Structure formats: structure tokens, C-alpha cells
Amino acid sequence: MTDPQKTPPKSRRTLGAVLTAVFALALIMGPGPGVMLVNTPKPILGLPAIYLWGLLWYVVEVVVVVLAYKLVWTDGDESNADG
């Protein structure tokens, strides 16, 4: 028998699934299509296009992990958050 307090609510499961999909997309998009940017001669914001492309997807991954930490990977007991 499962403990009802340990089962995450449906909204957290759904958010977790969405964040997982976004993270997987970022893992594929980072190195994948970015290879096509190597021949771009003009820098963007002073950075090579390939570097900026990889940096963009890295930031997406970091944001997903932070959102998952704050919203999904919680035990539901917010009273312990203050220490």
C-alpha cells in the first residue's frame, strides 16, 4: 500500500514530465544543430555563433534544473524550508 503523502500531486508529476521533455530537447539541440553554425563568419554579441548557441542551451538546462529543484523535488513540507 502506498502512502498518500508520498505520492506527488498530479500537477507536480505533469510539471516534472514537461521539465524532463524540455531538458531532453536542450540536450539534443545543444550539440546537434549547433554544428551547422560553425561556418557563420559574423559574431553575435561579440561571441562566436557556435559558442552562443551552446551557451543558450546550457542556460535552458540550468533553468530546468533549478525549477525542478524548487517545484518538483520537494517533499511538500514547506515548514522546514526556513530551517
SVG drawing of the C-alpha trace seen along z (x, -y; Angstrom):
<svg xmlns="http://www.w3.org/2000/svg" viewBox="-3 -42 37 44">
<polyline fill="none" stroke="black" stroke-width="0.4" points="0.0,0.0 1.4,-3.4 1.5,-6.3 -0.8,-9.1 1.5,-11.8 4.5,-10.4 2.6,-10.4 3.2,-13.7 0.2,-15.6 -0.8,-15.4 0.4,-18.9 3.9,-18.1 4.0,-15.0 2.9,-16.9 5.4,-19.7 8.1,-17.1 7.2,-15.5 7.3,-18.8 10.7,-19.8 12.1,-16.4 11.0,-16.9 12.5,-20.4 15.7,-19.1 15.9,-16.3 15.2,-18.8 18.1,-21.0 20.4,-18.0 19.6,-17.2 19.6,-20.8 22.8,-22.0 25.4,-20.0 23.1,-18.9 22.1,-21.7 24.7,-23.9 27.3,-22.2 25.7,-24.0 26.6,-27.4 30.4,-26.8 30.6,-28.4 28.9,-31.6 31.5,-34.4 29.9,-37.1 30.0,-37.0 26.7,-37.6 27.1,-39.9 30.8,-39.6 30.8,-35.8 31.2,-33.1 27.7,-31.8 28.5,-28.2 29.6,-29.3 26.5,-31.4 24.3,-28.5 25.7,-26.1 25.6,-28.7 21.9,-29.3 21.0,-25.6 23.2,-25.3 21.2,-28.2 18.0,-26.3 19.3,-23.2 20.3,-25.2 16.8,-26.9 15.1,-23.5 17.2,-22.0 16.5,-25.0 12.8,-24.9 12.7,-21.1 14.5,-21.6 12.2,-24.4 8.9,-23.0 9.1,-19.2 11.8,-17.8 10.1,-18.9 8.7,-16.8 5.7,-19.0 6.6,-20.1 7.3,-23.8 7.5,-24.4 11.1,-23.0 12.2,-25.4 13.2,-28.1 15.5,-25.9"/>
</svg>
